[in-house]
């Protein structure tokens, strides 16, 4: 299984499309075997779900995400967890333990240009 976490440094990003990049964790038998940081290649509608699908991602974790991205991930058979907070590695461990709860509340507002970080 491969899990991608939208991140700012080591922390989960609140803004999926505008995150610094993605920590990608390779998991076998509920144990993290490897992690790699992929810089965000740029935000364009529909691009990031396909980018992560092409990287073999099975699950995406983020603080917040727009509905169109969630729907695209779902159409690719990729699980989406939103509302996550904290360090990426700790969030993945909670997910693997079954204790990470998704808010499933998509972001309604998009502030492009002057987004807050």
Beta strands, then each sheet from edge to edge (+ up, - down):
strand 1: 2-8
strand 2: 11-12
strand 3: 21-28
strand 4: 31-39
strand 5: 59-61
strand 6: 79-81
sheet 1: 2+ 1- 3+ 4-
sheet 2: 2+ 1- 5- 6-
end
